[in-house]
Amino acid sequence: MDVLMYLFLAALLIPANIFMIKWHRSGILPLWASGILLAILGVGLGFVVGGILVGPGNAGQGGSLMAAFVGLITVANGLIHFLIGLIIVIGKLFTKKNTQV
């Protein structure tokens, strides 16, 4: 069961990271905004995975731990993208040259 959750997490985060970087490079969505979006969706994803793994009336301690793990890793990934995007924006502000003569 653990291997399936790790594969699910990899199948979720690898394409999400690729699309976030593509959207940032093409100018569709800033990296900091997509990081916030992923962090918000990570909370919902944790609840959905928990609802799937832990049925109603079932204790499901292992499933609830894996759901919390998936949610926390997804939120952490979103926060990392947010911080990197924020650093890029701040770096562009300080390296912007004044071209007025």
Secondary structure in CASP SS format (residue, H / E / C, confidence):
PFRMAT SS
TARGET T0000
AUTHOR 0000-0000-0000
METHOD secondary structure of the structure
MODEL  1
M C 1.00
D H 1.00
V H 1.00
L H 1.00
M H 1.00
Y H 1.00
L H 1.00
F H 1.00
L H 1.00
A H 1.00
A H 1.00
L H 1.00
L H 1.00
I H 1.00
P H 1.00
A H 1.00
N H 1.00
I H 1.00
F H 1.00
M H 1.00
I H 1.00
K H 1.00
W H 1.00
H H 1.00
R H 1.00
S H 1.00
G C 1.00
I C 1.00
L C 1.00
P C 1.00
L H 1.00
W H 1.00
A H 1.00
S H 1.00
G H 1.00
I H 1.00
L H 1.00
L H 1.00
A H 1.00
I H 1.00
L H 1.00
G H 1.00
V H 1.00
G H 1.00
L H 1.00
G H 1.00
F H 1.00
V H 1.00
V H 1.00
G H 1.00
G H 1.00
I H 1.00
L H 1.00
V C 1.00
G C 1.00
P C 1.00
G C 1.00
N C 1.00
A C 1.00
G C 1.00
Q H 1.00
G H 1.00
G H 1.00
S H 1.00
L H 1.00
M H 1.00
A H 1.00
A H 1.00
F H 1.00
V H 1.00
G H 1.00
L H 1.00
I H 1.00
T H 1.00
V H 1.00
A H 1.00
N H 1.00
G H 1.00
L H 1.00
I H 1.00
H H 1.00
F H 1.00
L H 1.00
I H 1.00
G H 1.00
L H 1.00
I H 1.00
I H 1.00
V H 1.00
I H 1.00
G H 1.00
K H 1.00
L H 1.00
F H 1.00
T H 1.00
K C 1.00
K C 1.00
N C 1.00
T C 1.00
Q C 1.00
V C 1.00
END
